[in-house]
Amino acid sequence: MNEEGSNKTIMWLVAVIAILLLIVAFNAPSERETCEGLRGDALVDCIDDYRLEQKEWGH
């Protein structure tokens, strides 16, 4: 494989990986889905953890 073909292959791989990362980022479970079924203190802890995690990821 020549250098030009190799560069195109690398470019396509990077593009596919970037698209997959975007899909994963936008399909993250919501607070409701993550904490569904919990009650009392467990629910409060779950919501707090979820919100802290979202702040760390910049959402």
C-alpha positions in Angstrom: 0.0 0.0 0.0 1.4 3.4 -0.9 1.6 6.3 1.5 -1.4 8.2 0.1 -3.7 5.1 0.5 -2.4 4.5 4.0 -3.2 8.1 5.0 -6.7 7.8 3.6 -7.2 4.6 5.6 -6.0 6.2 8.8 -8.3 9.2 8.1 -11.3 6.9 7.6 -10.5 5.0 10.8 -10.2 8.2 12.8 -13.5 9.5 11.4 -15.4 6.3 12.2 -14.0 6.3 15.8 -15.0 9.9 16.3 -18.6 9.2 15.1 -18.8 6.2 17.4 -17.7 8.3 20.4 -20.3 10.9 19.6 -23.0 8.2 19.4 -22.0 6.8 22.8 -21.8 10.3 24.4 -25.3 11.3 23.2 -26.9 7.9 24.1 -25.8 8.0 27.8 -28.6 7.0 30.1 -30.7 9.8 31.6 -30.9 10.4 35.3 -34.3 8.7 35.3 -33.1 5.6 33.5 -30.0 5.3 35.7 -31.8 5.6 39.0 -35.0 3.9 38.1 -36.4 1.6 40.8 -34.4 3.1 43.7 -36.1 4.5 46.8 -35.1 6.7 49.7 -31.4 7.3 50.5 -30.3 5.0 47.6 -32.3 7.2 45.1 -30.8 10.4 46.6 -27.3 9.0 46.4 -27.8 7.8 42.8 -29.1 11.2 41.7 -26.1 13.0 43.4 -23.6 10.6 41.8 -25.3 11.0 38.4 -25.2 14.8 38.6 -21.5 14.8 39.8 -20.6 12.5 36.9 -22.4 14.8 34.4 -20.5 17.8 35.7 -17.2 16.0 35.4 -18.0 15.2 31.7 -19.2 18.7 31.1 -22.8 18.0 30.3 
